[in-house]
Amino acid sequence: MEDVTGTSPLHDSPPEAEHVPEPLPPAGPEEDGEVDTVNSTVTGDSSQGSVADLYAAISEVDGLCQEPDSIRTWREEQVKHLEALDENSREAELEWREKAKRELEDWYTQQEEQLEGMKTNNR
């Protein structure tokens, strides 16, 4: 049971003052694209914080979460394997292009010979 002063008979300390938050500034875009860093720190709005600070925090967390050696070696082997596959596919593509070019030249030659044969037959 509390008495009229607002203190409990079990606690002799005075009641703590209530914390009243400061009013927020009116919402809206800042003029000329400038960010109001003073109000963002006063209101606790972290969405307007510096991008460099965010990247620094991410980098710090990445440093804490190092991957095991087995995963790192697997990743390196995969990179080497994919590079070898890419090289093989580039070589195969070059061969296909050369073959297609030769076949197209042969086709044009055959068409030209056939056209000449038709011209001589039609005369």
Solvent accessible surface area in square Angstrom, and as a share of the most:
residue,aa,sasa,rsa
1,M,207,0.93
2,E,121,0.54
3,D,77,0.40
4,V,156,0.90
5,T,105,0.61
6,G,35,0.34
7,T,34,0.20
8,S,31,0.20
9,P,91,0.58
10,L,157,0.78
11,H,120,0.53
12,D,140,0.73
13,S,77,0.49
14,P,103,0.65
15,P,89,0.56
16,E,164,0.74
17,A,100,0.78
18,E,155,0.70
19,H,164,0.73
20,V,118,0.68
21,P,101,0.64
22,E,126,0.56
23,P,126,0.80
24,L,135,0.67
25,P,56,0.35
26,P,131,0.82
27,A,110,0.85
28,G,53,0.51
29,P,136,0.85
30,E,81,0.36
31,E,147,0.66
32,D,137,0.71
33,G,71,0.68
34,E,118,0.53
35,V,81,0.46
36,D,40,0.21
37,T,86,0.50
38,V,104,0.60
39,N,55,0.28
40,S,10,0.07
41,T,108,0.63
42,V,88,0.51
43,T,46,0.27
44,G,59,0.57
45,D,60,0.31
46,S,95,0.61
47,S,97,0.63
48,Q,72,0.32
49,G,41,0.39
50,S,55,0.36
51,V,93,0.54
52,A,71,0.55
53,D,94,0.49
54,L,105,0.52
55,Y,142,0.54
56,A,62,0.48
57,A,53,0.41
58,I,99,0.50
59,S,69,0.45
60,E,117,0.53
61,V,84,0.48
62,D,88,0.46
63,G,40,0.39
64,L,141,0.70
65,C,96,0.57
66,Q,141,0.63
67,E,72,0.32
68,P,77,0.48
69,D,96,0.50
70,S,80,0.52
71,I,76,0.39
72,R,104,0.38
73,T,57,0.33
74,W,139,0.49
75,R,115,0.42
76,E,80,0.36
77,E,110,0.49
78,Q,61,0.27
79,V,75,0.43
80,K,141,0.60
81,H,99,0.44
82,L,96,0.48
83,E,103,0.46
84,A,53,0.41
85,L,84,0.42
86,D,73,0.38
87,E,79,0.36
88,N,87,0.44
89,S,63,0.41
90,R,131,0.48
91,E,87,0.39
92,A,30,0.23
93,E,72,0.32
94,L,109,0.54
95,E,113,0.51
96,W,169,0.59
97,R,155,0.56
98,E,101,0.45
99,K,108,0.46
100,A,58,0.45
101,K,133,0.56
102,R,137,0.50
103,E,99,0.44
104,L,97,0.48
105,E,96,0.43
106,D,86,0.44
107,W,129,0.45
108,Y,130,0.49
109,T,74,0.43
110,Q,116,0.51
111,Q,77,0.34
112,E,96,0.43
113,E,113,0.51
114,Q,105,0.46
115,L,84,0.42
116,E,82,0.37
117,G,32,0.31
118,M,105,0.47
119,K,92,0.39
120,T,91,0.53
121,N,129,0.66
122,N,130,0.67
123,R,226,0.83
